[in-house]
Amino acid sequence: MAQDSLTVTDNRTNQTYTVPITKGAVRAMDFRQIKTGPEDFGLMTYDPAFLNTASCQSSITFIDGDRGILRYRGYPIEVLAEHCTFLEVAYLVLFGELPTEKELKNWVTEITYHTMLHETTKKFMEGFRHDAHPMAMLVSTVAALSTFYPEARDIQDPNNRLLQIKRLIGKMPSIAAMSYRHSLGFPYAYPDNDLSYPENFMNMLWRMVEPKYVATPALARALDILFILHADHEQNCSANAMRSVGSSHADPYLATAAAAAALSGPLHGGANEEVLKMLDEIGSQDNVPAYVKKVKEGHGKLMGFGHRIYKNYDPRAKIIKWTAERVFQVTGRNAKLDIALELERIALEDDYFIKRKLYPNVDFYSGIIYQAMGFKPEMFTVLFAIPRTVGWLAQWQEMLTDPEQKIARPRQVYTGHEVREFVPMEKRTPMAVSANSR
């Protein structure tokens, strides 16, 4: 019997089965052989929300939540944030290796070439109400790009795929900036190809009548670091959406729109906004102990603490905390930072939070930085979507080139009626209908 295997005894039949273990996992399909008889479909695994199910094999991102480790293609996130630009990391995430100087120069040029949007996109944007949520505008506009580039449907052509990847990375900041300025009633600002990726985004956000926008270096670097930290995060909700929709061979614009729609939910991309609401509720540094006491008594939540994956200090939170200090040297210190620091200090020393492994996550400080830079909370998730587009596209391409991947089609455990007799209209009885049963 192979040592790397699992022996399963079915107590219903007393049959014993051997299931191979590969890379620390067993294949769910291997359990289909476990049956009570010839008519039995076979055993399935049941795992709501995929808490312990791997849907793919991936070489992009490694996370060890217990040890607080995050790596892109083997490189620690701390090293990349310190030494690289976002587009340099984007190249790594997409292609597996850090670029040479020449490769990076060509890559930046190619992305910059695709920052312009078709002029009819303006008309599309103008159709939204002035108070439309920027994330809904971004999702809709990204999906609409599918109509501009019908050749994107040829997903089997590697060169065509690469062209669409460059277009999406180049255009995402332009769409985000356009949605932002639409909400303010400002005219749209065109890209400036002389600027770096984060500087150009800032230019499209904030340029007014000046002939040339000049970004504050510290803020541009902070934005670049935030983009690096958000580039990918393994098989999260939006990455899973990207792979699932992409598995039907939808074009990358529609698949990216689906991923962005998943990101828009408050349980995924909107958590940093909830942190700001919590800090506003606390009000001042002196009120932190009372708020912590209230949370421990079961009244309220400590937003920005804890993570589905990390059971240690989120490595991204450490970098963002360092970045926040540099941002506030330019913007002036935000009182919310002092509240956050005190909240973190108390929580990290309190057995209640230590036992529950509630450590600061990436959302705890990012919202404070974004607000200090001048962004409204409704823009926070849009800022998340810009860099995460790189991770989505890397996941999408990896999925398409994986021979084991098929169209996503999870099974279900059916809990409804068995076969029923049809009831004629005149014999039916009314039932109380709740909102949940409709």
QUIBEL-V875637 format. One line per field, one symbol per residue. ss: DSSP state (2 for helix, 1 for strand, 0 for the rest). phi: phi as a letter, one per 40 degrees, with the letter a starting at -180 (. if undefined). A space follows every 50 residues. Layout:
ss=???
phi=???
//
This chain:
ss=00001111110000111111010010022222200000000000000222 00000000001111000011110011222222200222222222200000 22222222222220000002222222000000022222222222222202 22200002222222222222222222222222220000000000002222 22222200000000002222222222222000000022222222220000 02222222222220000000222222222222002222222222220000 00001000000000222222222222222220002222222222222220 22222000010022222222220000222222222222222222222222 00000000000000000000000022200000002220
phi=.cccabbbbcccbgcbbbbcbbfgbbccccccccbcadccchcbcbadgf cabccababcbbbbccbgbbbbfgcdccccccbbcccccdccccbgbccc dccccccccccccbccbddccdccccccccbccdccccdccccccdccbc cccccccdccdccccccccccdccccccccccccgcccbccbccccdccc cccccbcbbccbcbccdccccccccccccbcaagccdcccccccccccgc cccccccccccccccccbcbccccccccccccgaccccdccccccccgbg bccgbgadccbacdcccccccccdcccccccgccdcccccccccdcccbc ddccccfcbdbcccbccccdccchccdccdcccccdccdccdcccccccc cccccbccaccbbcbcccdbccbcdcbcbcbcbccccc
//
